[in-house]
């Protein structure tokens, strides 16, 4: 979709396509369900774990969740006038416009937001899906929102959700990951052109 070439003249000829149908009639879209992810941990060394927990809980408040992502209300974003605008995903997902961005601070050095670090909860209308529609139909966000409408009805009925591991499982997973990664690195080194070895381990 040439997301990194916003000025490309070819964008005017681009249109999102619905999921393709396989030879056996299978037609699925990639799907990543919303799930809980770990964003905060209180260690045994914390001198005041109750206060730390209260801070984490406070970050789930809508005002704080918006601040950690979009910055200061009234300066970087506002709810005022949002009800008069069409939402970016209103046509494709039925999500109305929840707020307006006054100052886009995501890719600039600033001291207004935490760049989405830490615990947070943002509903559809108070997330990237709840911003106002872009007037340029060929803007990347506009094309993405249009594509979502073509894919939303083709999510698989069965899927593996994001897995949440216990402490023991995490330690075992980390060990396996390290072992597998080390084995891949050794294989890449042995089979690299510089070593003069073939896939069968024979001198070429």
PyMOL commands that set and color helices and strands:
alter all, ss='L'
color gray80, all
select helices_A, chain A and resi 9-13+49-58+62-70+82-84+90-93+124-126+128-130+140-154+167-190+193-195
alter helices_A, ss='H'
color red, helices_A
select strands_A, chain A and resi 77-78+100-101
alter strands_A, ss='S'
color yellow, strands_A
deselect
rebuild
show_as cartoon
